[in-house]
Amino acid sequence: MKNPPSDKTSTIVISALLGFLVSVGGWILTEIVNSLQAVKGDVVVNKVAIVRNKHRLDTIEKRDVTD
């Protein structure tokens, strides 16, 4: 027995929807991972900036003492 055309159409529609959902889900996961990596990078950059600023402040204080 052959499937009626409506069954083939519904199968195609369901498979297309599933493919679309999988691709959207993959894109969302990629965005989440990228944003987490960006946040981690910002934290490292901020720590480096804090250390540099502390070093600058220390050198400025030393200059003030010698003046």
C-alpha positions as a LaTeX table, in Angstrom:
\begin{tabular}{lrrr}
\hline
Residue & $x$ (\AA) & $y$ (\AA) & $z$ (\AA) \\
\hline
Met1 & 0.00 & 0.00 & 0.00 \\
Lys2 & 1.22 & 3.45 & $-0.90$ \\
Asn3 & 1.11 & 6.27 & 1.57 \\
Pro4 & $-1.44$ & 8.93 & 0.76 \\
Pro5 & 0.14 & 12.21 & $-0.38$ \\
Ser6 & $-0.87$ & 13.97 & 2.84 \\
Asp7 & 1.33 & 11.58 & 4.86 \\
Lys8 & 4.34 & 12.34 & 2.67 \\
Thr9 & 3.69 & 16.06 & 2.96 \\
Ser10 & 3.37 & 15.92 & 6.73 \\
Thr11 & 6.58 & 13.86 & 6.97 \\
Ile12 & 8.44 & 16.42 & 4.86 \\
Val13 & 7.06 & 19.29 & 6.94 \\
Ile14 & 7.95 & 17.59 & 10.23 \\
Ser15 & 11.48 & 16.77 & 9.07 \\
Ala16 & 11.96 & 20.34 & 7.82 \\
Leu17 & 10.77 & 21.73 & 11.16 \\
Leu18 & 13.07 & 19.40 & 13.08 \\
Gly19 & 16.03 & 20.41 & 10.93 \\
Phe20 & 15.22 & 24.07 & 11.48 \\
Leu21 & 14.93 & 23.59 & 15.25 \\
Val22 & 18.24 & 21.71 & 15.41 \\
Ser23 & 20.02 & 24.45 & 13.45 \\
Val24 & 18.51 & 27.20 & 15.63 \\
Gly25 & 19.46 & 25.26 & 18.77 \\
Gly26 & 23.03 & 24.88 & 17.54 \\
Trp27 & 23.22 & 28.59 & 16.76 \\
Ile28 & 21.91 & 29.48 & 20.24 \\
Leu29 & 24.45 & 27.17 & 21.91 \\
Thr30 & 27.23 & 28.73 & 19.85 \\
Glu31 & 26.17 & 32.23 & 20.92 \\
Ile32 & 26.04 & 31.18 & 24.59 \\
Val33 & 29.52 & 29.65 & 24.43 \\
Asn34 & 30.91 & 32.72 & 22.64 \\
Ser35 & 29.41 & 35.08 & 25.20 \\
Leu36 & 30.80 & 33.01 & 28.08 \\
Gln37 & 34.25 & 33.06 & 26.49 \\
Ala38 & 33.97 & 36.83 & 25.97 \\
Val39 & 33.06 & 37.32 & 29.64 \\
Lys40 & 36.00 & 35.17 & 30.70 \\
Gly41 & 38.30 & 37.21 & 28.45 \\
Asp42 & 36.96 & 40.47 & 29.90 \\
Val43 & 37.69 & 39.23 & 33.42 \\
Val44 & 41.30 & 38.45 & 32.46 \\
Val45 & 41.69 & 41.84 & 30.75 \\
Asn46 & 40.26 & 43.61 & 33.80 \\
Lys47 & 42.63 & 41.77 & 36.15 \\
Val48 & 45.59 & 42.80 & 34.00 \\
Ala49 & 44.35 & 46.41 & 33.98 \\
Ile50 & 43.96 & 46.38 & 37.76 \\
Val51 & 47.52 & 45.09 & 38.22 \\
Arg52 & 48.86 & 47.73 & 35.81 \\
Asn53 & 46.95 & 50.52 & 37.56 \\
Lys54 & 48.20 & 49.36 & 40.95 \\
His55 & 51.75 & 49.39 & 39.62 \\
Arg56 & 51.24 & 52.94 & 38.29 \\
Leu57 & 49.86 & 54.10 & 41.62 \\
Asp58 & 52.80 & 52.55 & 43.45 \\
Thr59 & 55.30 & 54.32 & 41.19 \\
Ile60 & 53.43 & 57.64 & 41.56 \\
Glu61 & 53.49 & 57.28 & 45.36 \\
Lys62 & 57.23 & 56.55 & 45.26 \\
Arg63 & 57.80 & 59.68 & 43.15 \\
Asp64 & 55.81 & 61.77 & 45.62 \\
Val65 & 57.94 & 60.51 & 48.48 \\
Thr66 & 61.20 & 61.32 & 46.71 \\
Asp67 & 60.07 & 64.82 & 45.66 \\
\hline
\end{tabular}
